[in-house]
Amino acid sequence: MPSARISHDQRWRCRQRRRDRSGLMTRAGGVAASLVLCLALSVPTRVAHATVPMPTGTTKTAPSSMRRAAAVGVAFVPGLLLHGAGHFALGEKTTAWRLLALEGVGAAALILGATSLALSGASNRLSVPSIWVATTGGGLFAGAWLADVYGTLAGSHGSGQPVRLQSRWWLSQGYRHVRNPALPGHHASRTRAQVWLGRWSLETDVQVLTDDAQWHLHAALAHRIFGATAGRRASDGSFLDASVGYIHHRLGASGTTEQFGEVSLRARYDLSRLGPTLAGTFMEGAWGVAMGATRYDLYGSEFADLIIAEARFGFYLGHDPRGWSELSGFYRHRDDGVIGGLKIPGPGSGALGHLGATARIALHGSWGLVIEGAVGAARVFDIGVIYRPGGRR
């Protein structure tokens, strides 16, 4: 048979059809691979890592269980001395550096305040700022470590959310047990209440020892400079309050009466602002002074003053929009109540404040429990029922 000659144009068309088929197969293979990848990502599998949303809208690989467990250990050793070490091990370097800086500031403030008190012999002129600085420094130092431990333990959503809209009022009625060898009374009733009007709030605290003539009244009018109120929703639980107050304390059968007027500042800072792993935690502090008089039935009256300082670390509990549960521990420097200062060996006994913890637990609807314990010169335990309508997270 005669051989057929293929022209150059025909050979070019054959090569083009082969390239088209090859390109089609390549694109089909790419589409198939994409589908397989999507299916593989959409089906739950046992993997060591997961992706979690970040505040910036990006995603970040969450640490494995093994790495998180190792980070918890590092938060204790060497994290007890180098706060933020747990977050370094977790891969949260920005938060880790911030916690380390917080530790440094706290240590410097604590040393400065304590040194000032010691070198001045607790001078009246330097006692107030020194105790403020030392208490704040101690709170920052301890809080940085507690935050490091919390951040390595907590999940991506934290332990809970803060109250972003306050209840217009609340009322608490409870029982207080006081254990102090120097006082004859051991059982007390405690009634607390708060009401909001705009940015202003009025809070009262009345304690009456049922087996003694001792009673204590504390009333405070506060102005919220920033933060959530009953009529204004906030982005988180941070706030700053300035307040004035009145204290009246009668010491039972001894006939001694104390009356003071006080001014103070109280601030709370949500640690989620330092890093996403700290969502659900907060630090709180208070600084103030009170001046008044102590009157004795047999010896007349004398001028008296109080230094008010407090450092608190806590975390929110739960994500229910109507909830308000939280747990916190504190150091409080004030001795106008029955608790007094810690009894420790040496000349500092009684000069310090007291340690304690507070739990506010929402149970059902607007009802809940308030539990508090403190250890100073006396040991005190409070438990009460609270009614708190309204408010939102």
C-alpha beads as a LAMMPS data file, in Angstrom:
LAMMPS data file: protein, C-alpha beads

393 atoms
392 bonds

1 atom types
1 bond types

-500.0 500.0 xlo xhi
-500.0 500.0 ylo yhi
-500.0 500.0 zlo zhi

Masses

1 110.0

Atoms # bond

1 1 1 0.000 0.000 0.000
2 1 1 1.275 3.447 -0.701
3 1 1 2.601 5.192 2.355
4 1 1 0.622 8.215 3.467
5 1 1 2.607 11.329 4.062
6 1 1 1.670 13.427 7.085
7 1 1 2.043 17.129 6.647
8 1 1 3.739 19.411 9.214
9 1 1 0.384 20.991 10.048
10 1 1 -1.117 17.588 10.863
11 1 1 1.831 16.668 13.107
12 1 1 1.412 19.986 15.026
13 1 1 -2.327 19.277 15.602
14 1 1 -1.524 15.766 16.913
15 1 1 0.997 17.150 19.393
16 1 1 -1.476 19.840 20.537
17 1 1 -4.209 17.213 21.186
18 1 1 -1.734 15.156 23.254
19 1 1 -0.808 18.250 25.302
20 1 1 -4.512 19.068 25.828
21 1 1 -5.191 15.518 27.061
22 1 1 -2.151 15.696 29.343
23 1 1 -3.270 19.073 30.743
24 1 1 -6.768 17.774 31.278
25 1 1 -5.412 14.765 33.203
26 1 1 -3.201 17.032 35.279
27 1 1 -6.082 19.375 36.168
28 1 1 -8.315 16.409 36.937
29 1 1 -5.643 14.965 39.150
30 1 1 -5.298 18.304 40.942
31 1 1 -9.028 18.564 41.509
32 1 1 -9.132 14.977 42.784
33 1 1 -6.229 15.617 45.147
34 1 1 -7.949 18.745 46.451
35 1 1 -11.150 16.811 47.086
36 1 1 -9.255 14.078 48.919
37 1 1 -7.467 16.692 51.047
38 1 1 -10.733 18.449 51.917
39 1 1 -12.365 15.157 52.865
40 1 1 -9.368 14.213 54.973
41 1 1 -9.522 17.530 56.832
42 1 1 -13.283 17.349 57.343
43 1 1 -13.303 13.844 58.840
44 1 1 -12.397 13.778 62.576
45 1 1 -9.130 11.926 63.123
46 1 1 -6.881 11.214 66.071
47 1 1 -4.159 13.784 65.641
48 1 1 -1.755 15.373 68.057
49 1 1 -2.574 18.913 66.994
50 1 1 -5.708 20.914 66.294
51 1 1 -6.294 24.372 64.927
52 1 1 -7.827 27.029 67.167
53 1 1 -9.108 30.491 66.190
54 1 1 -6.898 33.427 67.109
55 1 1 -8.062 36.977 67.911
56 1 1 -6.556 38.319 64.690
57 1 1 -8.736 36.074 62.564
58 1 1 -5.914 33.651 61.732
59 1 1 -5.513 30.106 63.017
60 1 1 -2.771 28.612 65.132
61 1 1 -1.909 25.015 65.849
62 1 1 -2.818 24.123 69.440
63 1 1 -0.196 22.278 71.486
64 1 1 -0.440 18.530 71.896
65 1 1 -1.430 16.971 75.206
66 1 1 2.169 15.909 75.760
67 1 1 3.499 19.398 75.178
68 1 1 0.852 20.973 77.406
69 1 1 1.683 18.532 80.228
70 1 1 5.374 19.384 79.867
71 1 1 4.527 23.110 79.939
72 1 1 2.633 22.657 83.227
73 1 1 5.719 21.054 84.746
74 1 1 7.960 23.840 83.444
75 1 1 5.568 26.422 84.944
76 1 1 6.460 24.979 88.357
77 1 1 10.146 24.272 87.759
78 1 1 11.803 26.591 86.806
79 1 1 8.644 28.687 86.427
80 1 1 8.379 29.276 90.167
81 1 1 11.402 31.573 89.793
82 1 1 11.106 32.512 86.111
83 1 1 7.457 33.356 85.606
84 1 1 6.350 32.780 82.040
85 1 1 8.524 29.691 81.587
86 1 1 5.424 27.547 81.122
87 1 1 4.251 29.751 78.271
88 1 1 7.692 29.595 76.643
89 1 1 7.378 25.803 76.692
90 1 1 3.842 26.116 75.319
91 1 1 5.039 28.254 72.401
92 1 1 3.271 31.432 73.586
93 1 1 6.379 33.582 73.615
94 1 1 4.679 36.993 73.576
95 1 1 2.602 36.156 76.644
96 1 1 5.648 34.581 78.289
97 1 1 7.722 37.760 77.930
98 1 1 4.870 39.830 79.334
99 1 1 4.555 37.566 82.379
100 1 1 8.304 37.713 82.930
101 1 1 8.162 41.517 82.757
102 1 1 5.242 41.496 85.206
103 1 1 7.319 39.397 87.598
104 1 1 10.201 41.854 87.335
105 1 1 8.012 44.868 88.059
106 1 1 6.349 43.061 90.961
107 1 1 9.649 41.952 92.511
108 1 1 11.103 45.464 92.228
109 1 1 8.007 47.030 93.827
110 1 1 7.926 44.459 96.629
111 1 1 11.611 44.980 97.464
112 1 1 11.270 48.771 97.266
113 1 1 8.237 48.882 99.563
114 1 1 9.616 46.410 102.115
115 1 1 13.032 48.109 102.172
116 1 1 11.447 51.512 102.657
117 1 1 9.430 50.213 105.615
118 1 1 12.447 48.560 107.199
119 1 1 14.907 51.453 106.782
120 1 1 12.421 54.088 107.954
121 1 1 11.304 52.066 110.969
122 1 1 7.732 52.114 109.571
123 1 1 7.727 55.907 109.600
124 1 1 4.288 57.499 109.532
125 1 1 5.298 59.542 106.508
126 1 1 6.434 56.555 104.469
127 1 1 4.162 53.764 105.736
128 1 1 1.233 54.514 103.429
129 1 1 3.089 54.569 100.066
130 1 1 5.432 51.779 101.186
131 1 1 2.589 49.401 102.052
132 1 1 0.745 50.308 98.840
133 1 1 3.858 49.611 96.745
134 1 1 4.808 46.418 98.617
135 1 1 1.278 44.982 98.452
136 1 1 0.959 45.779 94.756
137 1 1 4.384 44.319 94.047
138 1 1 3.582 41.129 95.927
139 1 1 0.310 40.804 94.027
140 1 1 1.993 41.259 90.651
141 1 1 4.800 38.847 91.529
142 1 1 2.479 36.076 92.743
143 1 1 -0.131 36.798 90.074
144 1 1 2.388 36.426 87.237
145 1 1 3.240 32.915 88.398
146 1 1 -0.402 31.915 88.973
147 1 1 -1.263 33.238 85.506
148 1 1 1.565 31.185 83.977
149 1 1 0.260 28.009 85.629
150 1 1 -3.333 28.817 84.645
151 1 1 -2.427 29.497 81.019
152 1 1 -0.705 26.127 80.637
153 1 1 -3.669 24.289 82.178
154 1 1 -6.657 26.121 80.681
155 1 1 -8.143 25.262 77.315
156 1 1 -8.706 27.600 74.401
157 1 1 -11.889 29.068 75.932
158 1 1 -10.617 29.567 79.487
159 1 1 -12.440 28.819 82.732
160 1 1 -15.243 31.320 82.157
161 1 1 -16.304 34.783 81.074
162 1 1 -16.612 38.039 83.039
163 1 1 -19.804 39.931 83.829
164 1 1 -20.060 42.654 81.195
165 1 1 -23.363 44.163 82.395
166 1 1 -23.903 44.539 86.145
167 1 1 -27.070 43.647 88.041
168 1 1 -28.946 46.747 89.217
169 1 1 -28.950 45.435 92.771
170 1 1 -28.145 42.402 94.861
171 1 1 -28.721 41.284 98.455
172 1 1 -26.846 38.691 100.519
173 1 1 -27.665 37.221 103.916
174 1 1 -25.286 34.840 105.613
175 1 1 -23.585 33.397 108.638
176 1 1 -20.055 34.173 109.896
177 1 1 -18.030 32.019 112.253
178 1 1 -15.195 33.784 114.082
179 1 1 -12.466 31.891 115.918
180 1 1 -10.386 34.273 118.017
181 1 1 -9.281 33.487 121.585
182 1 1 -9.253 37.203 122.396
183 1 1 -12.954 37.627 121.581
184 1 1 -15.883 36.094 123.473
185 1 1 -18.155 36.000 120.420
186 1 1 -17.937 33.291 117.766
187 1 1 -21.176 33.508 115.758
188 1 1 -22.330 36.425 113.630
189 1 1 -24.914 37.312 111.035
190 1 1 -23.749 39.183 107.947
191 1 1 -25.945 41.211 105.617
192 1 1 -24.576 42.783 102.443
193 1 1 -26.261 44.741 99.664
194 1 1 -25.413 46.833 96.621
195 1 1 -27.474 49.093 94.374
196 1 1 -26.461 50.827 91.125
197 1 1 -27.596 54.216 89.826
198 1 1 -25.825 55.194 86.620
199 1 1 -22.083 55.089 87.263
200 1 1 -22.595 55.245 91.028
201 1 1 -22.997 52.302 93.380
202 1 1 -23.750 52.097 97.102
203 1 1 -22.621 48.999 99.006
204 1 1 -23.241 48.178 102.666
205 1 1 -21.896 45.432 104.919
206 1 1 -23.386 44.842 108.395
207 1 1 -21.993 42.201 110.777
208 1 1 -23.482 41.479 114.207
209 1 1 -22.049 38.935 116.640
210 1 1 -25.071 37.157 118.066
211 1 1 -23.344 36.076 121.311
212 1 1 -21.680 39.419 122.011
213 1 1 -22.490 43.116 121.755
214 1 1 -19.973 43.536 118.933
215 1 1 -21.074 44.806 115.534
216 1 1 -19.494 46.279 112.406
217 1 1 -20.892 48.597 109.718
218 1 1 -19.171 49.515 106.471
219 1 1 -20.861 51.675 103.810
220 1 1 -19.144 52.815 100.592
221 1 1 -20.264 55.074 97.739
222 1 1 -18.263 54.345 94.575
223 1 1 -18.000 56.007 91.180
224 1 1 -17.065 53.722 88.287
225 1 1 -14.540 55.588 86.174
226 1 1 -14.523 52.877 83.517
227 1 1 -15.925 49.372 83.250
228 1 1 -19.314 47.677 83.287
229 1 1 -22.267 49.238 85.121
230 1 1 -25.939 48.286 85.347
231 1 1 -26.672 50.476 82.328
232 1 1 -23.461 50.217 80.341
233 1 1 -22.016 47.023 78.867
234 1 1 -18.235 46.643 78.828
235 1 1 -15.919 44.602 76.600
236 1 1 -14.485 42.653 79.553
237 1 1 -14.393 42.613 83.366
238 1 1 -11.774 45.339 83.837
239 1 1 -12.831 48.359 85.886
240 1 1 -11.619 51.287 87.986
241 1 1 -13.617 52.615 90.963
242 1 1 -13.078 55.628 93.224
243 1 1 -14.988 55.479 96.502
244 1 1 -15.619 57.146 99.838
245 1 1 -16.828 55.195 102.843
246 1 1 -17.795 55.156 106.492
247 1 1 -16.801 52.531 109.089
248 1 1 -18.336 52.031 112.533
249 1 1 -17.058 49.192 114.706
250 1 1 -18.083 48.503 118.302
251 1 1 -15.939 45.996 120.157
252 1 1 -18.616 44.526 122.377
253 1 1 -18.314 44.344 126.167
254 1 1 -15.067 46.379 126.239
255 1 1 -17.043 49.451 125.215
256 1 1 -14.460 50.446 122.590
257 1 1 -15.848 52.136 119.469
258 1 1 -14.030 52.879 116.215
259 1 1 -15.284 55.345 113.580
260 1 1 -13.506 56.115 110.323
261 1 1 -14.003 57.896 107.042
262 1 1 -12.142 56.357 104.089
263 1 1 -11.170 57.116 100.500
264 1 1 -9.904 54.436 98.139
265 1 1 -9.330 53.269 94.587
266 1 1 -10.112 49.751 93.375
267 1 1 -9.094 48.362 89.992
268 1 1 -9.487 45.067 88.158
269 1 1 -7.522 44.047 85.074
270 1 1 -8.588 41.131 82.884
271 1 1 -5.451 39.184 81.962
272 1 1 -6.903 38.241 78.568
273 1 1 -5.411 41.588 77.537
274 1 1 -1.958 40.080 78.053
275 1 1 -2.574 36.970 75.972
276 1 1 -5.310 34.623 74.740
277 1 1 -4.232 31.758 77.018
278 1 1 -5.066 33.915 80.060
279 1 1 -8.717 34.460 79.109
280 1 1 -10.865 34.007 82.202
281 1 1 -8.377 35.346 84.775
282 1 1 -7.981 38.716 86.442
283 1 1 -5.897 40.674 88.927
284 1 1 -7.427 43.178 91.309
285 1 1 -6.007 45.742 93.701
286 1 1 -7.164 48.377 96.175
287 1 1 -5.363 51.358 97.704
288 1 1 -6.744 53.764 100.287
289 1 1 -6.559 55.421 103.686
290 1 1 -9.031 55.883 106.531
291 1 1 -8.925 58.423 109.342
292 1 1 -11.012 58.671 112.455
293 1 1 -10.993 58.073 116.175
294 1 1 -11.075 55.228 118.664
295 1 1 -13.146 55.915 121.790
296 1 1 -12.646 54.050 125.051
297 1 1 -15.277 54.147 127.806
298 1 1 -12.648 54.718 130.505
299 1 1 -9.842 56.567 128.702
300 1 1 -11.570 58.959 126.277
301 1 1 -10.733 59.162 122.563
302 1 1 -7.612 59.119 120.441
303 1 1 -6.857 59.736 116.777
304 1 1 -6.520 56.616 114.622
305 1 1 -5.823 55.901 110.994
306 1 1 -5.892 52.863 108.706
307 1 1 -3.922 51.902 105.638
308 1 1 -5.980 50.050 103.038
309 1 1 -4.240 47.818 100.520
310 1 1 -5.343 44.661 98.753
311 1 1 -4.037 42.337 96.057
312 1 1 -6.269 39.683 94.505
313 1 1 -5.951 37.034 91.794
314 1 1 -8.936 35.118 90.474
315 1 1 -10.728 33.534 87.568
316 1 1 -14.253 33.460 86.210
317 1 1 -16.285 30.262 86.241
318 1 1 -18.663 29.210 83.473
319 1 1 -19.878 30.583 80.158
320 1 1 -23.628 30.885 80.822
321 1 1 -24.672 34.400 79.661
322 1 1 -26.681 34.858 82.871
323 1 1 -23.955 33.531 85.173
324 1 1 -21.630 35.489 87.444
325 1 1 -19.543 32.842 89.238
326 1 1 -15.919 33.574 90.112
327 1 1 -13.213 32.363 92.499
328 1 1 -10.351 34.464 93.888
329 1 1 -7.650 34.551 96.551
330 1 1 -6.436 37.732 98.227
331 1 1 -4.096 39.473 100.616
332 1 1 -5.787 42.380 102.427
333 1 1 -4.044 44.942 104.591
334 1 1 -6.544 46.513 106.976
335 1 1 -7.309 45.860 110.628
336 1 1 -10.636 47.579 111.266
337 1 1 -12.556 44.287 111.528
338 1 1 -12.370 41.162 113.643
339 1 1 -9.808 39.370 111.424
340 1 1 -6.739 41.485 112.153
341 1 1 -3.205 40.775 110.975
342 1 1 -1.377 37.465 110.561
343 1 1 0.350 36.054 113.627
344 1 1 3.911 35.188 112.655
345 1 1 7.131 34.795 114.652
346 1 1 9.148 37.975 115.130
347 1 1 8.426 41.709 115.238
348 1 1 6.237 41.625 112.129
349 1 1 3.484 39.683 113.884
350 1 1 0.163 41.490 113.589
351 1 1 1.638 44.231 111.385
352 1 1 0.814 42.316 108.229
353 1 1 -2.671 41.932 106.784
354 1 1 -4.599 38.707 106.337
355 1 1 -4.992 36.058 103.627
356 1 1 -8.256 34.713 102.292
357 1 1 -10.322 33.365 99.428
358 1 1 -13.757 34.242 98.033
359 1 1 -16.147 32.168 95.926
360 1 1 -19.290 33.554 94.308
361 1 1 -21.339 30.734 92.806
362 1 1 -24.471 31.170 90.679
363 1 1 -26.789 28.225 91.363
364 1 1 -30.193 28.726 89.757
365 1 1 -31.560 31.813 88.066
366 1 1 -30.785 34.826 90.241
367 1 1 -29.905 32.765 93.325
368 1 1 -26.423 31.774 94.424
369 1 1 -23.929 31.331 97.242
370 1 1 -21.151 33.549 98.587
371 1 1 -18.388 31.750 100.517
372 1 1 -15.356 33.427 102.047
373 1 1 -12.602 32.388 104.418
374 1 1 -9.767 34.444 105.905
375 1 1 -6.847 33.881 108.256
376 1 1 -5.313 36.655 110.334
377 1 1 -5.276 37.171 114.082
378 1 1 -8.649 35.417 113.889
379 1 1 -9.935 32.717 111.590
380 1 1 -13.161 33.623 109.850
381 1 1 -15.522 31.614 107.658
382 1 1 -18.539 33.136 105.868
383 1 1 -21.327 31.475 103.930
384 1 1 -24.412 33.217 102.637
385 1 1 -27.229 33.176 100.112
386 1 1 -27.247 35.896 97.477
387 1 1 -30.076 37.123 95.240
388 1 1 -28.788 38.908 92.158
389 1 1 -31.371 39.586 89.428
390 1 1 -30.319 40.692 85.950
391 1 1 -26.817 41.273 84.694
392 1 1 -25.210 39.578 81.697
393 1 1 -21.889 38.204 80.621

Bonds

1 1 1 2
2 1 2 3
3 1 3 4
4 1 4 5
5 1 5 6
6 1 6 7
7 1 7 8
8 1 8 9
9 1 9 10
10 1 10 11
11 1 11 12
12 1 12 13
13 1 13 14
14 1 14 15
15 1 15 16
16 1 16 17
17 1 17 18
18 1 18 19
19 1 19 20
20 1 20 21
21 1 21 22
22 1 22 23
23 1 23 24
24 1 24 25
25 1 25 26
26 1 26 27
27 1 27 28
28 1 28 29
29 1 29 30
30 1 30 31
31 1 31 32
32 1 32 33
33 1 33 34
34 1 34 35
35 1 35 36
36 1 36 37
37 1 37 38
38 1 38 39
39 1 39 40
40 1 40 41
41 1 41 42
42 1 42 43
43 1 43 44
44 1 44 45
45 1 45 46
46 1 46 47
47 1 47 48
48 1 48 49
49 1 49 50
50 1 50 51
51 1 51 52
52 1 52 53
53 1 53 54
54 1 54 55
55 1 55 56
56 1 56 57
57 1 57 58
58 1 58 59
59 1 59 60
60 1 60 61
61 1 61 62
62 1 62 63
63 1 63 64
64 1 64 65
65 1 65 66
66 1 66 67
67 1 67 68
68 1 68 69
69 1 69 70
70 1 70 71
71 1 71 72
72 1 72 73
73 1 73 74
74 1 74 75
75 1 75 76
76 1 76 77
77 1 77 78
78 1 78 79
79 1 79 80
80 1 80 81
81 1 81 82
82 1 82 83
83 1 83 84
84 1 84 85
85 1 85 86
86 1 86 87
87 1 87 88
88 1 88 89
89 1 89 90
90 1 90 91
91 1 91 92
92 1 92 93
93 1 93 94
94 1 94 95
95 1 95 96
96 1 96 97
97 1 97 98
98 1 98 99
99 1 99 100
100 1 100 101
101 1 101 102
102 1 102 103
103 1 103 104
104 1 104 105
105 1 105 106
106 1 106 107
107 1 107 108
108 1 108 109
109 1 109 110
110 1 110 111
111 1 111 112
112 1 112 113
113 1 113 114
114 1 114 115
115 1 115 116
116 1 116 117
117 1 117 118
118 1 118 119
119 1 119 120
120 1 120 121
121 1 121 122
122 1 122 123
123 1 123 124
124 1 124 125
125 1 125 126
126 1 126 127
127 1 127 128
128 1 128 129
129 1 129 130
130 1 130 131
131 1 131 132
132 1 132 133
133 1 133 134
134 1 134 135
135 1 135 136
136 1 136 137
137 1 137 138
138 1 138 139
139 1 139 140
140 1 140 141
141 1 141 142
142 1 142 143
143 1 143 144
144 1 144 145
145 1 145 146
146 1 146 147
147 1 147 148
148 1 148 149
149 1 149 150
150 1 150 151
151 1 151 152
152 1 152 153
153 1 153 154
154 1 154 155
155 1 155 156
156 1 156 157
157 1 157 158
158 1 158 159
159 1 159 160
160 1 160 161
161 1 161 162
162 1 162 163
163 1 163 164
164 1 164 165
165 1 165 166
166 1 166 167
167 1 167 168
168 1 168 169
169 1 169 170
170 1 170 171
171 1 171 172
172 1 172 173
173 1 173 174
174 1 174 175
175 1 175 176
176 1 176 177
177 1 177 178
178 1 178 179
179 1 179 180
180 1 180 181
181 1 181 182
182 1 182 183
183 1 183 184
184 1 184 185
185 1 185 186
186 1 186 187
187 1 187 188
188 1 188 189
189 1 189 190
190 1 190 191
191 1 191 192
192 1 192 193
193 1 193 194
194 1 194 195
195 1 195 196
196 1 196 197
197 1 197 198
198 1 198 199
199 1 199 200
200 1 200 201
201 1 201 202
202 1 202 203
203 1 203 204
204 1 204 205
205 1 205 206
206 1 206 207
207 1 207 208
208 1 208 209
209 1 209 210
210 1 210 211
211 1 211 212
212 1 212 213
213 1 213 214
214 1 214 215
215 1 215 216
216 1 216 217
217 1 217 218
218 1 218 219
219 1 219 220
220 1 220 221
221 1 221 222
222 1 222 223
223 1 223 224
224 1 224 225
225 1 225 226
226 1 226 227
227 1 227 228
228 1 228 229
229 1 229 230
230 1 230 231
231 1 231 232
232 1 232 233
233 1 233 234
234 1 234 235
235 1 235 236
236 1 236 237
237 1 237 238
238 1 238 239
239 1 239 240
240 1 240 241
241 1 241 242
242 1 242 243
243 1 243 244
244 1 244 245
245 1 245 246
246 1 246 247
247 1 247 248
248 1 248 249
249 1 249 250
250 1 250 251
251 1 251 252
252 1 252 253
253 1 253 254
254 1 254 255
255 1 255 256
256 1 256 257
257 1 257 258
258 1 258 259
259 1 259 260
260 1 260 261
261 1 261 262
262 1 262 263
263 1 263 264
264 1 264 265
265 1 265 266
266 1 266 267
267 1 267 268
268 1 268 269
269 1 269 270
270 1 270 271
271 1 271 272
272 1 272 273
273 1 273 274
274 1 274 275
275 1 275 276
276 1 276 277
277 1 277 278
278 1 278 279
279 1 279 280
280 1 280 281
281 1 281 282
282 1 282 283
283 1 283 284
284 1 284 285
285 1 285 286
286 1 286 287
287 1 287 288
288 1 288 289
289 1 289 290
290 1 290 291
291 1 291 292
292 1 292 293
293 1 293 294
294 1 294 295
295 1 295 296
296 1 296 297
297 1 297 298
298 1 298 299
299 1 299 300
300 1 300 301
301 1 301 302
302 1 302 303
303 1 303 304
304 1 304 305
305 1 305 306
306 1 306 307
307 1 307 308
308 1 308 309
309 1 309 310
310 1 310 311
311 1 311 312
312 1 312 313
313 1 313 314
314 1 314 315
315 1 315 316
316 1 316 317
317 1 317 318
318 1 318 319
319 1 319 320
320 1 320 321
321 1 321 322
322 1 322 323
323 1 323 324
324 1 324 325
325 1 325 326
326 1 326 327
327 1 327 328
328 1 328 329
329 1 329 330
330 1 330 331
331 1 331 332
332 1 332 333
333 1 333 334
334 1 334 335
335 1 335 336
336 1 336 337
337 1 337 338
338 1 338 339
339 1 339 340
340 1 340 341
341 1 341 342
342 1 342 343
343 1 343 344
344 1 344 345
345 1 345 346
346 1 346 347
347 1 347 348
348 1 348 349
349 1 349 350
350 1 350 351
351 1 351 352
352 1 352 353
353 1 353 354
354 1 354 355
355 1 355 356
356 1 356 357
357 1 357 358
358 1 358 359
359 1 359 360
360 1 360 361
361 1 361 362
362 1 362 363
363 1 363 364
364 1 364 365
365 1 365 366
366 1 366 367
367 1 367 368
368 1 368 369
369 1 369 370
370 1 370 371
371 1 371 372
372 1 372 373
373 1 373 374
374 1 374 375
375 1 375 376
376 1 376 377
377 1 377 378
378 1 378 379
379 1 379 380
380 1 380 381
381 1 381 382
382 1 382 383
383 1 383 384
384 1 384 385
385 1 385 386
386 1 386 387
387 1 387 388
388 1 388 389
389 1 389 390
390 1 390 391
391 1 391 392
392 1 392 393
